[in-house]
Amino acid sequence: MKHDFDEVVDRKNSNSFKWDTTPHIEDVIPMWVADMDFKAADPIIRALEKRLRHGVFGYAHLPDAYYDAESNWWQKRHHCRIEKEWIVFSPGVIAALAAILQAFTEPGDHVLIQSPVYNSFYSTITNNGRKIMENELINDGLSYEIDFDDFEAKASDKRVKLFILCNPHNPVGKVWKKEELERLSEICLKHEVIVVADEIHRDLVFDGPPYVPFASIDSTNSITCTSPSKTFNLAGLKMANMITANEAYKKKIKQALLANGVPDPNVFGVEALIAAYNEGEEWLDQLLVYLKENRDYFVSFLRERFPGLKVIVPDSTYLMWVDCRSAGTGSEELSRRLLEEAGVRVNEGIIYGNAGEGFIRFNIGCTRAVLADGLGRFEQAIAAMK
Ligand SMILES: Cc1ncc(COP(=O)(O)O)c(C=O)c1O
């Protein structure tokens, strides 16, 4: 069945974090937080409707069908075998990261991340009293590469206990290659650093390099975090999984979840994950076509109208990372002006670390009409700044 990604769903007044939280500005195009404006796939909606009609919403448990759906998806979509016993539920990837930090590090320990990177890595590490060690990615203007010498120097620092990999990488849209992951894995093994692979964006990969699961390289010195939430736009249903073949790691993570009082699964999240992974593939394939067209539209627009701004063309995700340093303002000031003067809400690059200063992250997981409106407003705002 063909899904209509151009269909406009009015998300205002739906308690949407993306659409309903911009104070004082009525007419806003939200191109910030990473959720998409598309309706979920029909099989997911049907599964939720069926569960809703049941009418009783007591505590849920995870049936075999849940574990089957997760492990089958790894196999059929990513050609990677994982055992059902390796899966540990969490209500979100950030909740998973917090539990992992508590399980494997002590306050004051350092955690390695590759900046610019997803802002909640910073906050989750520091909120838990741990310290950040940054391995800054090298930006050659078109893409980003790993500085392996710097990575090894930092991984060998005895204070570093964990490395959080973002694969594919938010915000730079990079899909890491097998050789790169192998090298990271070797270095981490050598220096006894545990790898946490945040692979929440793994399904949103275009026709560039294929996504390689870190677990296909090393499933023992690693914990991989996944969720259908980005792929199928289900972030509000709160479900994610941690995968590790290491029994001792699994035990420690479970203890940390218990200590945090992490809740049982949400009844709707369970149904949604099963339906998404078992029946959502057709929708996802169509979504990827639409997102790629959005990406190409965005890139052509910016390159044509603003040759001074450098757009990183992502291999993955619906997040566009734009080097706006030539605009002459910091990313906070630029974002503020885009919001106040043009009604476009974006993410300022500085929240992804100092390496993001002067950059803006745009979410293009929206209808083409909204994208065109957002870009038109962006153009006006930049023109007014000259
Ligand atoms: C890399 C990455 N990890 C985790 C999350 C959030 O995951 P969750 O909503 O499951 O906590 C996001 C959301 O944008 C993300 O981009």
PDBQT file of the ligand as one rigid body, heavy atoms in Angstrom, charges set to zero:
ROOT
HETATM    1  C1  LIG A 401      21.497   9.433  18.735  1.00  0.00    +0.000 C 
HETATM    2  C2  LIG A 401      20.253   9.490  19.559  1.00  0.00    +0.000 A 
HETATM    3  N1  LIG A 401      20.141   8.721  20.643  1.00  0.00    +0.000 NA
HETATM    4  C3  LIG A 401      19.039   8.726  21.420  1.00  0.00    +0.000 A 
HETATM    5  C4  LIG A 401      17.982   9.575  21.133  1.00  0.00    +0.000 A 
HETATM    6  C5  LIG A 401      16.787   9.598  22.035  1.00  0.00    +0.000 C 
HETATM    7  O1  LIG A 401      16.324   8.331  22.284  1.00  0.00    +0.000 OA
HETATM    8  P1  LIG A 401      15.101   8.072  23.288  1.00  0.00    +0.000 P 
HETATM    9  O2  LIG A 401      14.004   8.992  22.880  1.00  0.00    +0.000 OA
HETATM   10  O3  LIG A 401      14.779   6.628  23.057  1.00  0.00    +0.000 OA
HETATM   11  O4  LIG A 401      15.610   8.331  24.663  1.00  0.00    +0.000 OA
HETATM   12  C6  LIG A 401      18.056  10.398  20.001  1.00  0.00    +0.000 A 
HETATM   13  C7  LIG A 401      16.961  11.322  19.695  1.00  0.00    +0.000 C 
HETATM   14  O5  LIG A 401      17.056  12.181  18.875  1.00  0.00    +0.000 OA
HETATM   15  C8  LIG A 401      19.213  10.348  19.206  1.00  0.00    +0.000 A 
HETATM   16  O6  LIG A 401      19.336  11.115  18.119  1.00  0.00    +0.000 OA
ENDROOT
TORSDOF 0
